[in-house]
């Protein structure tokens, strides 16, 4: 059994999970429901639909990612299938990466479904003129969830699914408020200890806020300076940060008593 086989099995199992399918169906229905939105002008209506659609994709993607990530390792231990797999010529790191990339493939498939419905919904309201630029927002959401998956994987080595759920969700929320933690770390009315604490939180917790690109995509007047560099920097950031977390997860899993 190779890492690719484990990834395929993980993808297949995940796509059959009712809870994940329910999340996906609800998200698709909410995105499609946006065609019923009405406003004073066509531009305002399109703005609302774009903002709502990207928001639904991000939130649904986050829940799907967390629900997948918290069970990656504990589920196999509970079923005792992990012992059967590791009794074969499969290294622990191969098993772990196989599970991770299987989960990532599941996230990608779900995002693809939501992106298609989203683009069709926007095109329907825009005289069937597809706005391909919106895919940049979906791309950034994918790398945000890629990073979040690695966070959930690390926690899954040490904690139960319930604890992991709250820890991963907490990291996501704090990481989405990076502007707040940065501001608090420079607050003039704060003690050095408090400022130091917020400084550590800001730089240690993954910065998920930089992956929210809805504003410049929805409002053309809000332009990102050197857009290509901005996207490249955030994608590289996600890959490097996730790689570090994967290394930590692998090292911990290699030493874990099964």
C-alpha positions in Angstrom: 0.0 0.0 0.0 1.5 3.3 -1.1 1.0 6.9 0.0 -1.1 7.4 -3.2 -3.3 4.4 -2.4 -3.9 5.8 1.1 -4.8 9.2 -0.3 -7.2 7.6 -2.8 -8.9 5.6 0.0 -9.1 8.7 2.2 -10.7 10.7 -0.6 -13.2 7.9 -1.3 -14.2 7.5 2.4 -14.5 11.3 2.8 -16.8 11.7 -0.2 -19.1 9.0 1.3 -19.5 10.8 4.6 -23.0 12.0 5.1 -22.0 15.0 7.3 -19.6 16.3 4.7 -22.1 15.8 1.9 -24.7 17.7 3.9 -22.3 20.6 4.4 -21.6 20.7 0.7 -25.3 20.5 -0.4 -26.2 23.2 2.0 -23.4 25.4 0.7 -24.4 24.8 -2.9 -28.0 25.6 -2.1 -27.1 28.8 -0.4 -24.8 29.9 -3.3 -27.6 29.1 -5.8 -30.1 30.9 -3.6 -28.2 34.1 -4.2 -29.9 34.5 -7.5 -33.0 35.6 -5.6 -31.3 38.5 -4.1 -32.6 41.9 -5.2 -31.2 45.3 -4.9 -31.6 48.8 -6.3 -29.1 48.4 -9.1 -27.5 45.5 -11.1 -24.1 46.5 -9.7 -25.2 46.4 -6.1 -26.9 43.0 -6.7 -23.8 41.5 -8.2 -21.7 42.9 -5.4 -23.9 41.2 -2.8 -24.0 37.9 -4.7 -20.2 37.8 -5.1 -19.6 38.7 -1.4 -22.2 36.2 -0.2 -20.9 33.4 -2.5 -17.2 33.8 -1.6 -18.2 34.0 2.1 -20.2 30.8 1.9 -17.4 29.0 0.1 -14.9 30.1 2.7 -17.1 29.2 5.7 -18.3 25.8 4.3 -14.7 25.0 3.2 -13.5 25.7 6.8 -16.1 23.4 8.4 -15.4 20.7 5.9 -11.6 21.0 6.5 -12.0 20.9 10.2 -14.4 18.0 10.2 -12.0 16.1 8.0 -8.8 17.0 9.8 -9.9 16.2 13.3 -10.6 12.5 12.3 -7.6 11.8 10.1 -5.7 9.8 12.7 -8.1 9.1 15.6 -10.6 7.5 13.2 -8.0 5.0 12.0 -6.9 4.2 15.6 -10.5 3.8 16.8 -11.2 1.4 13.9 -7.9 -0.3 14.5 -7.3 -0.2 10.8 -4.1 1.7 11.4 -2.4 -1.4 12.8 -3.3 -3.4 9.7 -1.9 -0.7 7.4 1.3 -0.2 9.4 1.9 -3.9 9.6 2.4 -3.8 5.8 5.5 -2.2 4.2 4.1 1.3 4.9 6.2 3.8 6.8 4.4 6.0 9.3 5.2 9.2 7.4 3.7 7.7 4.2 0.5 6.9 6.1 0.3 10.4 7.5 1.0 12.2 4.2 -1.4 9.8 2.4 -4.1 10.8 4.8 -3.3 14.5 4.5 -3.2 14.6 0.7 -6.4 12.5 0.6 -8.1 15.1 2.8 -6.6 17.9 0.6 -8.1 16.2 -2.5 -11.5 16.1 -0.8 -11.3 19.8 0.0 -10.3 20.5 -3.6 -13.2 18.5 -5.0 -15.7 20.3 -2.7 -14.3 23.7 -3.6 -14.6 22.8 -7.3 -18.3 22.0 -6.9 -18.9 25.2 -5.0 -16.8 27.3 -7.5 -18.8 26.0 -10.5 -22.2 26.8 -8.9 -20.8 30.2 -7.8 -19.6 31.1 -11.3 -22.8 30.0 -12.9 -24.8 32.0 -10.3 -22.8 35.2 -11.0 -23.0 34.6 -14.8 -26.7 34.2 -14.6 -27.0 37.6 -13.0 -24.5 39.1 -15.4 -26.1 38.3 -18.7 -24.1 35.0 -18.9 -20.7 36.7 -18.8 -18.5 34.6 -16.5 -16.2 36.5 -14.2 -13.1 34.2 -14.2 -11.3 36.7 -11.9 -13.4 35.3 -9.0 -11.5 32.0 -9.3 -8.5 33.9 -7.7 -10.6 34.2 -4.6 -11.4 30.5 -4.6 -7.7 29.7 -5.2 -6.7 31.7 -2.1 -9.5 30.0 -0.1 -7.9 26.7 -1.1 -4.5 27.6 0.1 -6.0 28.9 3.3 -7.7 25.6 3.9 -4.5 23.8 2.8 -2.8 25.6 5.7 -5.7 24.9 8.1 -5.6 21.2 7.2 -2.0 21.0 8.4 -3.0 22.6 11.7 -5.7 20.0 12.2 -3.3 17.2 11.3 -0.8 18.2 14.0 -3.5 18.4 16.6 -4.9 15.0 15.6 -1.7 13.4 16.7 -2.1 14.7 20.3 -5.8 15.2 21.0 -9.2 13.7 20.6 -11.5 14.8 17.7 -13.6 17.0 20.0 -10.6 18.9 21.5 -9.0 19.1 18.1 -12.2 20.7 16.6 -12.1 23.5 19.1 -8.4 24.0 18.9 -8.3 24.1 15.1 -11.4 26.4 15.0 -9.8 28.6 17.6 -6.5 28.9 15.6 -8.6 29.7 12.5 -10.5 32.5 14.3 -7.3 34.0 15.9 -5.4 33.7 12.6 -8.3 35.5 10.8 -7.9 38.4 13.3 -4.2 39.0 12.6 -4.8 42.7 12.1 -6.2 42.9 15.6 -3.4 41.0 17.2 -0.8 43.2 15.4 -2.6 46.3 16.6 -2.7 45.0 20.2 1.0 44.2 20.1 1.7 47.9 19.4 -0.9 49.4 21.8 0.5 52.3 23.7 -1.8 51.6 26.7 -0.7 47.9 27.0 2.0 46.6 29.3 5.1 45.0 27.8 4.0 41.5 28.8 0.6 42.0 27.1 2.2 43.4 24.0 4.7 40.6 23.9 1.9 38.1 24.2 0.0 39.5 21.3 3.2 39.8 19.3 3.9 36.1 19.8 0.3 35.2 18.9 0.5 37.4 15.7 3.7 35.8 14.4 3.2 32.2 15.6 -0.4 31.6 14.7 -0.9 31.2 10.9 -2.1 34.4 9.2 -5.4 33.4 7.6 -6.5 37.0 7.1 -4.2 37.5 4.1 -6.1 34.9 2.2 -9.3 36.9 2.2 -9.3 38.7 -1.1 -13.0 39.3 -1.4 -12.8 43.1 -1.2 -10.5 43.8 -4.2 -12.3 41.1 -6.3 -15.8 42.5 -5.5 -14.9 46.2 -5.7 -12.7 47.0 -8.7 -11.7 50.3 -7.2 -9.9 48.4 -4.4 -6.7 47.4 -6.3 -4.0 45.2 -4.9 -0.6 46.6 -5.7 1.5 44.1 -7.6 -1.3 41.5 -7.6 0.9 38.6 -8.8 3.5 39.2 -6.1 0.7 39.4 -3.5 -0.8 36.0 -4.5 2.6 34.4 -4.9 3.8 35.5 -1.4 0.7 34.2 0.3 0.8 30.8 -1.6 4.5 30.4 -0.7 3.7 31.4 2.9 1.0 28.7 3.1 3.3 26.0 1.5 6.2 26.8 3.8 4.1 27.0 7.0 2.2 23.9 6.2 5.4 22.0 5.4 6.8 22.9 8.8 3.6 21.7 10.5 3.7 18.5 8.5 7.3 17.9 9.6 6.2 18.4 13.2 3.3 16.0 12.7 5.5 13.4 11.1 8.1 13.6 13.9 5.5 13.3 16.6 3.7 10.5 14.8 7.0 8.5 14.5 7.4 8.7 18.3 3.8 8.0 19.2 3.0 4.8 21.0 0.3 3.0 19.0 
